[in-house]
């Protein structure tokens, strides 16, 4: 077995494969590109001057090479680096933690078993996002909003129904108001089409550049930015007319939705799905996320101001154990 750094240096790069029409798999980029050593670099996004996707550094290249060569410690580190960002991607796309838990296991499975196809055309996480986005856009399971074809107008009507005259003042009032805000903004995202949702998640919530988002989606930076601006306008109009956090004169207030949300089973006082969610080590919690809204007070801030949710460790341990057990066709 060759030294991992020698393996990395000897691996030729490959050009990324463009997605057109349907969402075809993009896990293993193919095409033609000049051969040469795999090294930290930038790659052009759709050949548009000034639009570049940043490649990995040498440490990341060596780590992945070691993982591909069978170093289980390196493989565990790769999984550890990717698990929380990929879980947050899944959660924003599917809406509910239990569905996101299932999705992130599937995404990690695809990422790790295709790890040998990564050629450093983008940072490892950017490439993993591409694998995850492809899976999530083609996911057969639908959220309740998708299943019932609920749009933003329907959500506005729902929020107006049962709004209390005064703020909720019962036990855990502040926590439950935050739970309403977090679950409501998740519902807003689910009212968008998947193509709209993913471009907003990548561009506004994850704050990727237009070139990075375009590379993940297999489109041009210009097309990606145009779609993002349309989505932002729709969401801003909805929030200005509906959300009291953005517009004090709007109809809804989170503390006045608590009773109704609990009655409908959307908020569990004993186990809040979002406000009580575990966060990544050193990550932003509920209070820090709420402070972002009050600091920025714009539509994008309302939807992006969530804690840095951590993937459920038990599920990650299970998939890690499977992938490192030798009982699975790993890294082929």
N, C-alpha and C positions, 0 to 999 in steps of 0.2 A: 504494500500500500504506500503510495507516495505521500510525502508531507503535504498537509493541507494547503500551505501557502504556494507550493509548487503546483498543486492541482488548480488552484485559483488562477495562477499566472498562465497556465496552459490552456485554460478554457476560452474558446473564442466567443465573442459577443454575438448576439442575434438581434435582428431588427424586430420591432414589435409588430404584431399583426393588427390590422385595422378591423374594427367591427362595422359592418354595414347591414342595414335593414334590421333583421332580428338580432336578439342578443345572443350571439354565438359564443362559445367558450373562448376566453382570452387568457387562460392560465399558462399556456405554453407558447409564447410569441414565436412566430416563424417568419421566414422571409429571407432577404439577402442583405448582407452588410459586410463591410470589409472585415476580414479576420484579423485577429491580433489579441494581445493580452487583455484580460478582464481587469479593468482598472477604474478607479473613481473618475467620473466624468459627467458631463451634461449631454443630453440628447435633445435634438430639435423636436418640438411638437408640431407635426404637420408642416415642417419646413417653413414656418412663419418666422421671419427674423425677429429676434428679441424674445421669442417664446421658447423657453427651455425647461426641461425636466431635470432636476438634479439627481445625479446618480449616487451610489453608495460610497462610503469611505473604505479605506483598506481594512479597517478593523471589522466592518460588517461583512466584507467579502471573505475574509479569513474565517469568521465565525460560521458562515453558511457552508463554506467548503468543508470545514471540520464536521458539521452536522451531516452533510451529504456523505462524507466518508465513514459515517457510523459512530461518531463521537456523541454518546447519549447526553453528556453534560452540555455540549454545544446545542444539541437539539432542544433540550429543556430550556436553555436560555433563549433560543429563537421563539419558542412558544410563549415564554414569559414576556418577551418584548411585544408580541403581537396580540396577546389574548384580550387585554382591556380595550385597546383601540378598535379591534374587530368586534368585540361585544357591543361597544357604543355605536358602531356603524349599524349592526344588526338591530339594536334596540330602537334607533331612530327610524329605521326602515320598516320594522314590523309592528312597532307600537307597544307591545307588552313584554315584560321581563320573561315569562315562561317561554314565549315564542322565540325571543332573542337568545335564550339559553340553548334551545335546540339548534337554532341557526348557527350560532358561533361554533358549536361542536362540528357541524358539517363543514363550515368554512375552514376551520383549522385542519380538518382532515384533508381537504382539497389542497390547502396551502402546503402542508408538510409533504404529502405524497407527490407533489409537483415541484418540490424545492430544487431538485436537480435541474429543472428547466429554467430557473431564474438565471439571467445572464448579466445582471447589473445594469439593465437598461433604465432602471429607476431605483430609488431607495427600496429596501425590502418592504417597508410598511406600505409604500405607494403601490408596489406590485401586489401585495397582499390585499389591499383595498380593491384592486382590480379584480382579483379572484372573488372576493366577497361580493362586490357589486354585481358581477355576472350571476352569481348564485341567487342573490336576493331579488334581482329583477325578474328572474325566471321562476321564483318560488311559487309553487301551486297553492300553498296555504294562503288564504286571504284574511286580512284583518276584518273586524266587524264593519268598519266604515267602508272598506272595499267591497265586502260581501253585499251590504245593503245599499251600495252606491250613494253614500252620504257625502255631500259636498259642503263647501263653506257656508252657503246660504242655509242649508239644513242645520248645520252646527249652530249658526246664529239663532235660529228659531228654538233649538233645543236649549241653549243657554238662557234664553229669555223666559222659558217655561219653568215656573217654580222658584224664581229668584226671590229670596227673602227680602223683607223691608229693612231689616237691620243685620249687622254683622253677626256671625256665629260667635257665641261667647261661652261655649261649653268647654269640656276638658280638651286639652291640647289644641286650643284654637289656632295658635300661630302655625303649628306643625301641619294641621289639617288644611289651612288656607294655602300653604305652600304645596301640599299634596294636590289640591285642586288645580293650582296653577301649572304644576308639572304635568299632571295627567291631561289637562286641557290642551296644553301646547303640543303634547304628543298626538292628541286627537286631531289638532289642526293639520299636522303633517300628514296624517292618514287620510285627510280629505283631499289631498293632492294626488294626482296620478303618480305612478312610480317613477316615471321619467322626470317629472317635475320635482318630486321629493328628493331624488338622489342628487340632482344638481344643486338643490338648496342645501342639503346636508353637507356635501363636499365643499361647496364654495363659501357658505356663510357660517355653518356650525363648526366644521373642521378647519375652515379658513385656508383651504388649499388654493394655490394659484390657478388661474384659468388654464394654464398649460398642464398642470398636474391633473386637474379634474378632467380636462379633455383627453389626456393620455389614458386615464382610467376608463373613460366612457367610449373611447375610440372615435372621437369627433375632433373638430377644430376648436381652438381656444375662442375664436370669434363666435361660433355657434353656441358653445357652452355659455359664454358670457351673455349672449342675447337671451337664451332661455332663462338663465338665472335672473336677469333683470325683469323679465315678465313675471316670474314667480314672486319676486320680491314686491312688485307693484300690487299683485293680487293679495298677498298676505298683509301688506301695509294697509290697503283699503279695508280689509276685513277687520284688522285690529283697531284701526281708528274708529270704526263704527260700532265695535263690539266690546273691546277690552278696556276696562278702566285703568289698567296699569299704563297703557299707552296714552289714552285720552280720558281725562277725568270725567268728561260728559258722556262717555259711552255707557251702554246699558248694563254691562256685567261687572261685578266685583267678586273676586275670589272668596272673601269671607262670607258673602251672601249666597254662595253656591254650595257651601259645605253640607247643610242639612239635606238638600236635594240630592247631592252626589252620594251621600251615605244611604239615603232612602233607595236610590237606584242600584246600590251595590258597587258603585264606581270608586268609592273611597272606603277603605277599611281602617277604622280608628285603631284597631289593635295591630295592624300590619300594613302600614302605608307603603305601597309598592315602589314609589319614587323617593319621597322625602325620607324614608327609612332605609333606602338602598345602601349597601356597602359601597364605599368609594375607594379608588386606587390609593395606594400609600403615597402620602404627600399631595394628593389631589385636592381639587376644589370640592367643598361640601355645599350643603343647601344654603347656608348663610352667605357664603362668598358668592354663590351663583345669584342669589337675590340682590346682593349689593351691585352686581353688574347691571341689572335692569335699572336701578335707581340712578346709577351713574350715567348711563347712556340714554335710557328712555326712548328707544326706537324699536321698530318692529323686529328687526333682526335680533336685537338683544333679548327680547321676550322669548323667542323660540330657542335661542342658543344658550340661555342662562340656566343650564342644568348642571347638577354635580358631575364630577368625573367618575361615572359609574364604573365599578369593577366587575369583571366577569365572575360568576359564581365559582368559588374555588373547588368545590366538590366536583362540578362538571368538568372543570379544566383538569383536575387530577385524574379523573376517569379517562379522558381522551388522551392525556399525556401517557398514562400507564399503558393504554392500548397501543399507542404509536411507538413506545419504547420497549414493548414486550417481546418483540421478535415474532409474534403471532400474526402480524399484519404485513401485507406487501408494501413495505416502506421505501420511499424515495426511489421509485422506479421511473 
